[in-house]
């Protein structure tokens, strides 16, 4: 594995890659042409905000599996093209949370007390106390637009300043807001109520210029605005008009619609303060995002589910802790199914029983299962990003069902896959919380580990069949490590599972099929 690192990513992140045996090449300040010329050598690339990973770059990168952004925003990465090509895009949303939160508070206090203006005046040789009378944060209402990681951090600190906190966030629950001591309100109510408004939302087409002339008109006279999130959410021309009129008493921007920004009418206003996108610019944050994204890139290169993928659903730590032990089981069940089935795959039905039915998110488990199944039978690259897309494009129906109770098991993951030539059903669980096992094959109870090689042999339950199979395998110097038989009635249909130390040659499989009473034989390698 080989990763290209650009944009002065912190050495600590590079060290993480090197410790894991990843080849690293550092090349800073690459143009698009230069990047296209070298990217074919690499399996992954890590950038900050300067390098643009465009569609053209990705089209020049047949081996590229992952793009890592050492930071939050991925505006410089063509995410849609990456998804189409099965390239995982990961970022590091937690690494700079504290830095951005503290920078927001710094700008809020600077607005309240006119600190930059007073500093500049005094350094110019003028002692002027009367011109810079400020306001206190205590007993003021703070309106937070976006109550994610940073918005929540700002809310907690605002409470310490004895502020009343309200927020607008259509994607957060009332329960979560109550835990933070925040009152959720419609957007216009936040505009009318807040003395300070701080923005902590991603830039989308829906919230582009969210704070425009109409929005400012609905706000309190003398409101103060802070934006440490993304440029473009605040209409800078409208903000200029509101600052000049006095409707907005002051504003502080760390981000601009066009960056780098060195000339703006806003810069001429005494009630406007700004910083050059410094929200994540602390020593600690730069190290943290570099280490975080390096770890995510390694997980992606290994084919593991990553926590902070931009083009697949992200998994919060508590969700990952809940479903994480079952991810490997789900993928192994998919690989198992792929080696049992014949014909064109048509349908996958997944049933989550017992504790699995109570998981908050089961979609990642289904994705892992589909990934394991398709990756085994297709020639194209299949991963957590494109597995659902490939299944949909091939007309494969996927359904999920939850069943509260299951006998004998704490949790059971059951998968029925149907093809043009029949269907098979597997069920798996975890023993002792971390030992994945297949416990049902086509309705027959078994206990099969999910690693190594095995033969799955449906047959009629009668004497001398097991001996005949064992003799044929032994004649080809294949050792049997374990054997079990699942059956429902004596003399009826049954399934034999043989754990073997090495693969069985095709001619041996054919010989087994010819044994009287053998219905089929499938070689499964996990």
Backbone torsions as a table, in degrees:
resi	resn	phi	psi	omega
1	UNK	NA	140.4	-176.6
2	UNK	-138.4	132.2	-175.6
3	UNK	-124.9	135.3	174.3
4	UNK	-95.0	131.6	179.9
5	UNK	-119.3	128.9	-179.7
6	UNK	-128.0	178.2	169.8
7	UNK	64.5	30.2	174.8
8	UNK	57.9	43.7	173.7
9	UNK	-62.7	139.9	-175.3
10	UNK	-56.7	142.6	-177.0
11	UNK	-59.1	-31.0	-178.7
12	UNK	-60.2	-35.0	176.1
13	UNK	-69.1	-40.3	176.8
14	UNK	-62.0	-39.4	179.7
15	UNK	-61.9	-35.8	177.6
16	UNK	-61.1	-44.3	178.9
17	UNK	-62.3	-45.5	-177.6
18	UNK	-63.7	-39.3	179.8
19	UNK	-63.5	-26.6	-179.9
20	UNK	-91.8	9.5	176.3
21	UNK	79.6	16.6	179.0
22	UNK	-85.6	134.3	174.3
23	UNK	-74.0	131.6	-175.8
24	UNK	-124.1	134.7	173.0
25	UNK	-128.1	127.4	-178.0
26	UNK	-104.1	121.1	176.3
27	UNK	-139.5	108.6	-177.1
28	UNK	-91.8	154.5	174.4
29	UNK	58.2	56.6	176.6
30	UNK	-92.3	133.9	171.5
31	UNK	-76.2	170.0	178.6
32	UNK	-60.8	-42.2	179.1
33	UNK	-62.0	-43.8	-180.0
34	UNK	-65.3	-39.5	179.8
35	UNK	-66.7	-41.9	178.5
36	UNK	-61.4	-31.2	-176.8
37	UNK	-73.0	-24.2	-174.4
38	UNK	-116.2	-15.1	-168.3
39	UNK	-66.2	-21.8	-178.7
40	UNK	-63.9	-17.7	-178.9
41	UNK	-77.8	-13.9	-164.7
42	UNK	-113.9	147.9	174.3
43	UNK	-89.6	-22.6	-178.8
44	UNK	-150.2	160.8	175.8
45	UNK	-140.8	139.5	175.9
46	UNK	-119.4	128.2	-178.8
47	UNK	-131.2	166.1	165.6
48	UNK	-105.4	-125.1	-174.9
49	UNK	-101.9	-14.5	-173.5
50	UNK	-79.0	-43.4	-176.6
51	UNK	-78.4	131.8	178.3
52	UNK	-100.4	122.1	177.4
53	UNK	-99.8	91.4	-172.7
54	UNK	-90.9	175.2	175.8
55	UNK	-60.1	-39.4	179.7
56	UNK	-62.7	-39.9	178.0
57	UNK	-62.1	-46.1	-177.2
58	UNK	-68.3	-32.3	176.6
59	UNK	-68.0	-20.5	177.6
60	UNK	-92.2	7.3	-171.4
61	UNK	-125.0	76.6	-177.2
62	UNK	-64.9	-22.2	-177.3
63	UNK	-99.5	-2.0	-173.5
64	UNK	-70.0	125.8	-178.7
65	UNK	-113.5	-24.8	-174.8
66	UNK	-152.0	140.3	172.1
67	UNK	-117.1	122.3	-179.7
68	UNK	-107.8	133.6	176.7
69	UNK	-109.8	113.8	179.0
70	UNK	-77.1	76.3	-176.1
71	UNK	156.6	-163.1	-175.4
72	UNK	-99.8	-58.3	-172.3
73	UNK	-66.8	141.7	178.6
74	UNK	-121.3	30.8	-179.8
75	UNK	-61.1	-26.6	-178.0
76	UNK	-89.9	10.0	-179.7
77	UNK	-124.0	130.6	177.4
78	UNK	-79.3	89.0	-173.5
79	UNK	-67.6	-38.2	-177.8
80	UNK	-64.3	-41.6	177.1
81	UNK	-65.4	-40.0	178.4
82	UNK	-59.3	-43.9	-179.3
83	UNK	-62.9	-44.1	179.5
84	UNK	-60.3	-33.9	-177.0
85	UNK	-92.5	3.6	179.0
86	UNK	73.6	24.4	179.4
87	UNK	-96.3	126.7	-179.8
88	UNK	-80.8	133.0	174.2
89	UNK	-109.1	120.9	-178.9
90	UNK	-120.6	152.7	175.5
91	UNK	-134.3	-172.4	-178.3
92	UNK	-130.1	75.7	-172.6
93	UNK	-71.5	-21.1	-176.3
94	UNK	-91.0	-24.2	-170.9
95	UNK	-62.5	-32.3	-178.3
96	UNK	-109.6	15.4	-178.3
97	UNK	-59.1	-48.4	-178.5
98	UNK	-64.5	-41.1	-179.0
99	UNK	-62.3	-46.6	-179.3
100	UNK	-67.3	-36.7	177.9
101	UNK	-62.9	-47.7	-178.7
102	UNK	-67.4	-35.0	178.8
103	UNK	-66.4	-36.6	176.1
104	UNK	-60.8	-46.0	179.2
105	UNK	-64.3	-37.5	178.8
106	UNK	-62.3	-43.2	179.4
107	UNK	-68.5	-37.2	178.9
108	UNK	-63.3	-45.2	178.2
109	UNK	-67.0	-37.1	177.9
110	UNK	-63.4	-40.3	176.3
111	UNK	-63.2	-44.9	-176.1
112	UNK	-64.5	-34.6	-173.4
113	UNK	-114.1	8.5	176.3
114	UNK	56.3	39.0	-172.6
115	UNK	-64.9	-46.6	-179.5
116	UNK	-63.1	-39.0	-178.5
117	UNK	-66.5	-43.1	179.6
118	UNK	-64.8	-39.3	178.3
119	UNK	-61.4	-47.3	-178.6
120	UNK	-64.7	-40.1	-178.6
121	UNK	-65.5	-44.1	-178.0
122	UNK	-66.8	-38.5	178.9
123	UNK	-68.3	-20.5	176.2
124	UNK	-84.2	-1.4	176.4
125	UNK	101.1	11.5	-177.5
126	UNK	-115.8	123.7	174.2
127	UNK	-95.0	106.3	-172.5
128	UNK	-136.7	93.1	-179.1
129	UNK	-78.5	-36.1	-172.7
130	UNK	-67.8	-28.7	-175.3
131	UNK	-74.6	-13.3	-171.4
132	UNK	-124.9	40.9	174.9
133	UNK	-70.3	126.3	-175.1
134	UNK	-105.2	-165.3	176.4
135	UNK	-127.8	158.3	177.4
136	UNK	-92.3	151.5	174.1
137	UNK	-78.6	-29.2	-178.4
138	UNK	-57.1	132.0	179.2
139	UNK	71.2	6.3	174.5
140	UNK	-89.2	158.9	178.6
141	UNK	-99.4	123.9	176.5
142	UNK	-101.9	125.8	175.2
143	UNK	-103.0	120.7	-178.5
144	UNK	-107.5	124.1	177.5
145	UNK	-100.1	98.2	-176.7
146	UNK	105.7	107.5	-173.6
147	UNK	-109.1	48.8	175.6
148	UNK	-84.3	-149.3	-176.1
149	UNK	-59.5	-48.9	-176.7
150	UNK	-74.9	-44.3	178.2
151	UNK	-58.9	-39.1	178.2
152	UNK	-66.6	-39.7	177.6
153	UNK	-63.0	-39.8	177.0
154	UNK	-64.5	-40.7	179.8
155	UNK	-59.5	-45.4	-179.9
156	UNK	-62.1	-40.7	-179.7
157	UNK	-72.6	-32.3	177.5
158	UNK	-65.7	-36.2	175.8
159	UNK	-61.6	-37.7	178.1
160	UNK	-64.7	-24.6	176.7
161	UNK	-88.8	7.5	179.2
162	UNK	63.2	39.1	175.4
163	UNK	-95.8	153.7	170.7
164	UNK	-88.0	129.5	-172.6
165	UNK	-117.6	125.9	172.0
166	UNK	-122.8	161.5	-176.5
167	UNK	-151.1	155.0	170.2
168	UNK	-118.2	120.5	175.8
169	UNK	-161.3	104.1	-176.3
170	UNK	-71.8	-5.7	-175.0
171	UNK	-109.3	9.1	-179.0
172	UNK	-114.3	148.6	-177.2
173	UNK	-83.3	156.5	176.0
174	UNK	-60.4	-36.6	-179.2
175	UNK	-62.4	-46.0	179.1
176	UNK	-62.6	-41.0	178.8
177	UNK	-63.2	-41.5	179.0
178	UNK	-63.2	-39.4	178.2
179	UNK	-58.8	-32.4	179.9
180	UNK	-87.5	-4.2	-177.2
181	UNK	71.7	30.8	-175.2
182	UNK	-116.2	140.3	175.8
183	UNK	-95.9	121.1	176.5
184	UNK	-80.8	132.6	-179.4
185	UNK	-135.5	157.9	170.1
186	UNK	-61.2	158.0	-175.2
187	UNK	-56.6	-45.9	-177.5
188	UNK	-65.8	-31.0	176.6
189	UNK	-68.0	-38.5	175.8
190	UNK	-61.8	-44.0	178.7
191	UNK	-57.1	-44.0	-175.1
192	UNK	-73.2	-28.8	-170.2
193	UNK	-94.9	-30.2	-166.7
194	UNK	-80.7	141.5	171.6
195	UNK	-90.0	-31.8	174.4
196	UNK	-126.2	139.8	176.4
197	UNK	-127.0	125.7	179.4
198	UNK	-122.1	137.7	-173.6
199	UNK	-100.7	129.3	177.5
200	UNK	-142.4	55.9	-177.6
201	UNK	-124.0	154.1	170.9
202	UNK	-73.2	155.5	176.6
203	UNK	-82.4	118.6	176.1
204	UNK	-129.6	169.4	178.8
205	UNK	-65.6	-24.4	179.8
206	UNK	-74.3	-34.0	-177.5
207	UNK	-109.2	14.4	173.2
208	UNK	-61.9	128.7	-176.4
209	UNK	54.1	40.2	176.4
210	UNK	-59.5	-39.4	176.3
211	UNK	-95.8	91.3	-178.1
212	UNK	-120.2	-166.6	-178.1
213	UNK	-57.2	-44.1	-179.2
214	UNK	-63.8	-40.8	179.6
215	UNK	-64.8	-45.3	179.8
216	UNK	-62.4	-35.2	179.8
217	UNK	-63.4	-27.9	-178.7
218	UNK	-84.5	-11.0	-176.0
219	UNK	-83.8	165.6	173.8
220	UNK	-60.7	148.4	168.9
221	UNK	-66.3	134.0	179.0
222	UNK	85.2	13.8	177.2
223	UNK	-64.8	154.9	176.8
224	UNK	-121.6	138.7	-171.5
225	UNK	-117.0	134.8	175.1
226	UNK	-128.3	135.4	174.2
227	UNK	-136.2	107.6	173.7
228	UNK	-113.2	17.3	-173.9
229	UNK	-97.2	-85.0	-177.4
230	UNK	-141.7	136.7	173.6
231	UNK	-64.6	148.0	-179.6
232	UNK	103.2	-22.0	175.9
233	UNK	-72.7	-36.0	174.9
234	UNK	-96.4	125.1	173.8
235	UNK	-73.1	106.8	-172.1
236	UNK	-67.3	-32.1	176.4
237	UNK	-68.4	-41.7	177.5
238	UNK	-65.8	-38.5	177.7
239	UNK	-62.5	-40.8	178.2
240	UNK	-58.1	-46.5	-179.4
241	UNK	-63.4	-40.1	-179.1
242	UNK	-69.1	-34.3	177.1
243	UNK	-70.4	-40.9	179.7
244	UNK	-65.3	-40.2	-178.3
245	UNK	-74.5	-19.2	-176.6
246	UNK	92.4	-5.6	177.1
247	UNK	-56.9	-43.5	173.7
248	UNK	-101.8	121.0	-176.4
249	UNK	-72.5	-30.8	-179.1
250	UNK	-168.2	156.7	179.0
251	UNK	-144.7	148.5	178.0
252	UNK	-134.3	120.7	179.2
253	UNK	-119.4	132.7	171.0
254	UNK	-102.3	-12.9	-176.0
255	UNK	-132.3	151.4	-177.3
256	UNK	-134.5	157.8	-177.9
257	UNK	-62.6	-36.3	175.3
258	UNK	-121.1	123.1	-179.1
259	UNK	-128.7	146.2	-2.7
260	UNK	-68.4	145.9	-178.1
261	UNK	-116.9	115.0	-179.8
262	UNK	-120.4	-6.8	178.0
263	UNK	-137.5	123.3	178.9
264	UNK	-156.4	143.2	174.0
265	UNK	-56.8	-27.9	179.5
266	UNK	-61.2	-31.2	-175.5
267	UNK	-65.7	-17.3	-178.6
268	UNK	-86.4	-7.3	-173.6
269	UNK	-91.1	135.0	-178.8
270	UNK	-71.4	-19.7	-178.8
271	UNK	-100.2	22.0	178.4
272	UNK	-123.8	132.1	176.0
273	UNK	-126.1	155.3	-174.3
274	UNK	-154.1	158.9	174.5
275	UNK	-139.0	152.7	-174.7
276	UNK	-85.0	66.6	177.5
277	UNK	54.9	59.7	-176.6
278	UNK	-99.5	5.4	-173.3
279	UNK	-52.8	-38.1	-178.4
280	UNK	-102.0	8.1	-171.0
281	UNK	-90.7	71.5	167.1
282	UNK	-125.5	156.4	179.3
283	UNK	-59.5	-42.4	-178.1
284	UNK	-64.1	-41.6	-177.4
285	UNK	-67.1	-40.6	-179.3
286	UNK	-62.9	-39.1	176.7
287	UNK	-68.5	-44.0	-175.4
288	UNK	-62.7	-46.6	-178.2
289	UNK	-68.1	-33.7	178.6
290	UNK	-65.5	-44.4	179.6
291	UNK	-67.1	-44.4	-178.5
292	UNK	-60.8	-46.8	-176.3
293	UNK	-71.0	-33.1	176.6
294	UNK	-62.1	-42.6	178.6
295	UNK	-64.9	-37.6	178.0
296	UNK	-67.8	-40.0	178.7
297	UNK	-63.0	-42.4	178.0
298	UNK	-61.4	-44.5	178.6
299	UNK	-60.6	-41.9	-179.7
300	UNK	-65.2	-41.6	180.0
301	UNK	-65.4	-29.0	178.5
302	UNK	-83.6	-4.0	-179.0
303	UNK	81.7	14.5	179.3
304	UNK	-88.6	161.7	176.9
305	UNK	-75.1	129.2	-179.1
306	UNK	-97.3	150.3	-176.1
307	UNK	-74.6	-35.6	-169.4
308	UNK	-121.3	51.7	175.1
309	UNK	-81.4	134.1	-177.8
310	UNK	-79.9	-34.4	-175.4
311	UNK	-102.3	14.0	162.5
312	UNK	-136.1	159.6	-177.2
313	UNK	-56.4	128.8	177.4
314	UNK	-72.5	150.4	179.1
315	UNK	-112.5	119.5	174.8
316	UNK	-68.5	153.3	-176.4
317	UNK	-53.9	-38.5	-178.6
318	UNK	-70.2	-34.7	176.9
319	UNK	-68.7	-44.0	179.8
320	UNK	-62.3	-39.3	178.3
321	UNK	-62.7	-35.6	-177.6
322	UNK	-72.3	-49.7	-173.0
323	UNK	-96.5	-15.1	-173.9
324	UNK	-49.5	-47.2	-178.9
325	UNK	-60.3	-24.1	-177.8
326	UNK	-91.5	-9.1	-177.4
327	UNK	-62.8	-45.8	178.9
328	UNK	-62.7	-40.4	178.0
329	UNK	-61.0	-44.3	-178.5
330	UNK	-61.0	-45.5	-179.4
331	UNK	-66.0	-39.2	179.0
332	UNK	-65.4	-38.8	176.6
333	UNK	-61.9	-37.7	176.5
334	UNK	-64.0	-44.7	179.5
335	UNK	-65.0	-38.8	178.0
336	UNK	-59.6	-49.5	-178.9
337	UNK	-58.9	-42.6	-177.1
338	UNK	-58.9	-29.6	-177.6
339	UNK	-91.2	-9.1	174.1
340	UNK	-91.3	-34.2	-171.2
341	UNK	-77.3	150.9	169.0
342	UNK	-128.4	153.4	179.7
343	UNK	87.3	-173.5	-176.5
344	UNK	-84.1	126.0	-180.0
345	UNK	-67.0	131.1	-177.8
346	UNK	-116.9	-36.3	-169.3
347	UNK	-151.8	141.3	174.9
348	UNK	-127.8	122.7	178.4
349	UNK	-116.1	123.0	-176.6
350	UNK	-115.3	130.0	178.2
351	UNK	-119.8	126.5	178.3
352	UNK	-105.7	117.8	-175.0
353	UNK	-119.6	156.5	178.3
354	UNK	66.5	-133.6	-176.4
355	UNK	-63.1	-27.8	178.7
356	UNK	-64.5	-32.5	-180.0
357	UNK	-66.6	-21.1	-178.3
358	UNK	-95.8	-1.0	177.3
359	UNK	-64.2	142.5	-179.8
360	UNK	-69.3	-35.5	178.4
361	UNK	-128.1	124.8	175.7
362	UNK	-116.2	-12.1	-179.4
363	UNK	-55.1	-42.9	179.3
364	UNK	-61.3	-31.9	177.5
365	UNK	-67.7	-41.5	177.3
366	UNK	-64.3	-41.3	177.9
367	UNK	-61.1	-42.5	178.4
368	UNK	-61.3	-41.1	179.6
369	UNK	-64.0	-47.4	180.0
370	UNK	-63.3	-40.1	177.1
371	UNK	-57.9	-49.0	-178.7
372	UNK	-61.7	-38.8	-177.8
373	UNK	-70.7	-51.3	-175.3
374	UNK	-71.3	-34.7	-178.8
375	UNK	-64.5	-25.9	-179.6
376	UNK	-79.5	-30.7	-172.4
377	UNK	-106.6	-14.0	-177.6
378	UNK	-104.8	156.1	178.5
379	UNK	-85.3	-22.7	-178.0
380	UNK	-80.8	161.2	179.0
381	UNK	-69.3	128.4	178.4
382	UNK	-123.9	128.5	178.7
383	UNK	-143.4	-171.2	-176.6
384	UNK	-65.9	-21.6	-180.0
385	UNK	-76.9	-52.2	-169.1
386	UNK	-101.3	-3.8	-178.5
387	UNK	-55.7	-49.5	178.8
388	UNK	-63.4	-35.5	-179.8
389	UNK	-66.7	-45.1	179.1
390	UNK	-61.7	-43.8	178.9
391	UNK	-60.4	-45.6	-180.0
392	UNK	-63.5	-44.0	-179.6
393	UNK	-64.1	-25.8	179.7
394	UNK	-93.3	6.0	176.9
395	UNK	73.4	21.8	179.7
396	UNK	-84.1	122.0	179.1
397	UNK	-81.9	135.0	179.3
398	UNK	-127.1	127.5	178.3
399	UNK	-129.7	152.8	179.2
400	UNK	-127.7	138.6	178.6
401	UNK	-135.3	143.9	175.6
402	UNK	-111.6	134.3	176.1
403	UNK	-128.5	121.6	-171.3
404	UNK	-63.3	-42.3	-172.2
405	UNK	-113.9	149.3	175.1
406	UNK	-148.4	134.5	-178.6
407	UNK	-76.0	141.8	170.2
408	UNK	75.6	-14.2	-175.7
409	UNK	-131.5	146.6	175.7
410	UNK	-67.7	-44.4	177.8
411	UNK	-144.8	143.1	-178.0
412	UNK	-137.9	130.9	176.9
413	UNK	-109.4	113.4	-175.6
414	UNK	-113.6	132.3	-176.9
415	UNK	-129.1	122.4	173.1
416	UNK	-112.1	123.2	179.7
417	UNK	-118.7	129.9	-178.5
418	UNK	-115.1	136.9	177.0
419	UNK	-124.6	-178.0	179.2
420	UNK	-67.4	-12.5	-177.5
421	UNK	-118.2	14.2	177.8
422	UNK	138.4	-167.5	-179.9
423	UNK	-146.0	156.6	176.4
424	UNK	-135.3	155.1	178.8
425	UNK	-132.2	129.5	176.4
426	UNK	-123.2	149.1	173.9
427	UNK	-135.7	138.9	-179.5
428	UNK	-135.7	161.8	178.8
429	UNK	-150.6	179.9	175.6
430	UNK	-112.8	126.0	172.2
431	UNK	-89.7	135.1	179.7
432	UNK	55.2	24.5	172.7
433	UNK	83.2	-12.7	-177.0
434	UNK	-147.4	12.7	-177.1
435	UNK	-116.8	96.1	-175.8
436	UNK	-71.5	134.7	179.7
437	UNK	-138.3	147.3	167.6
438	UNK	-91.3	123.0	-173.3
439	UNK	-114.6	-10.0	173.7
440	UNK	-141.6	133.8	171.7
441	UNK	-125.2	112.3	-178.8
442	UNK	52.2	40.4	176.5
443	UNK	87.5	-6.5	179.8
444	UNK	-95.5	130.6	-178.4
445	UNK	-73.7	128.2	177.4
446	UNK	-139.0	-177.8	174.0
447	UNK	-145.9	88.7	-173.7
448	UNK	-115.7	129.8	175.5
449	UNK	-70.8	156.4	-174.9
450	UNK	-103.3	49.0	175.4
451	UNK	-154.3	159.9	179.2
452	UNK	80.3	-159.2	-176.0
453	UNK	-112.1	145.2	176.7
454	UNK	-150.7	155.4	172.3
455	UNK	-108.4	131.4	176.5
456	UNK	-108.9	116.4	-170.9
457	UNK	-127.8	95.4	171.0
458	UNK	-67.9	138.6	-176.3
459	UNK	-158.8	173.4	173.0
460	UNK	-90.0	130.7	-176.0
461	UNK	-72.6	96.9	-179.5
462	UNK	-148.0	162.4	-179.6
463	UNK	-63.3	155.0	171.0
464	UNK	75.0	-3.4	179.3
465	UNK	-72.7	-47.2	-178.6
466	UNK	-60.5	-41.5	-179.9
467	UNK	-63.8	-40.5	179.9
468	UNK	-64.1	-41.9	179.5
469	UNK	-65.1	-45.6	-179.6
470	UNK	-60.7	-38.6	179.2
471	UNK	-64.7	-44.0	180.0
472	UNK	-63.0	-40.5	-179.9
473	UNK	-68.4	-40.8	-179.9
474	UNK	-64.7	-33.2	179.7
475	UNK	-63.8	-19.8	178.8
476	UNK	-107.3	22.9	173.6
477	UNK	57.4	34.6	174.3
478	UNK	-104.3	125.0	-177.1
479	UNK	-87.6	136.3	176.1
480	UNK	-91.7	120.6	-179.1
481	UNK	-86.3	-34.7	-179.6
482	UNK	-161.0	158.2	179.9
483	UNK	-147.3	145.8	172.8
484	UNK	-152.8	158.8	179.8
485	UNK	-128.0	132.2	173.5
486	UNK	-107.7	127.6	179.5
487	UNK	-145.8	160.8	179.4
488	UNK	-107.0	-39.6	178.2
489	UNK	-138.3	150.3	177.9
490	UNK	-64.9	129.0	177.6
491	UNK	85.9	-1.9	179.7
492	UNK	-95.0	-160.3	176.2
493	UNK	-72.6	146.7	179.6
494	UNK	-148.5	172.5	176.0
495	UNK	-130.9	131.2	177.2
496	UNK	-102.7	132.8	176.9
497	UNK	-119.2	116.2	178.8
498	UNK	-111.7	119.9	172.2
499	UNK	-85.3	125.0	-175.5
500	UNK	-126.1	154.9	-174.0
501	UNK	-82.1	-16.8	-179.5
502	UNK	-152.3	161.4	-179.3
503	UNK	-62.3	150.4	178.1
504	UNK	-93.9	132.2	179.5
505	UNK	-60.9	151.9	-179.5
506	UNK	-57.1	-36.8	-178.8
507	UNK	-65.8	-30.8	176.7
508	UNK	-70.2	-39.3	177.5
509	UNK	-60.5	-40.8	179.0
510	UNK	-65.8	-39.1	178.8
511	UNK	-64.5	-38.6	178.3
512	UNK	-64.2	-40.7	-179.4
513	UNK	-61.0	-27.5	-177.4
514	UNK	-82.6	-8.3	178.7
515	UNK	-66.8	132.4	-179.6
516	UNK	-60.3	125.5	-179.1
517	UNK	100.7	-15.4	177.2
518	UNK	-80.0	128.8	-178.7
519	UNK	-94.3	-30.9	179.2
520	UNK	-171.7	168.4	173.0
521	UNK	-147.9	133.4	179.0
522	UNK	-129.0	133.5	174.5
523	UNK	-91.3	126.8	-179.7
524	UNK	-123.9	126.8	176.9
525	UNK	-122.5	125.3	-177.4
526	UNK	-120.4	NA	NA
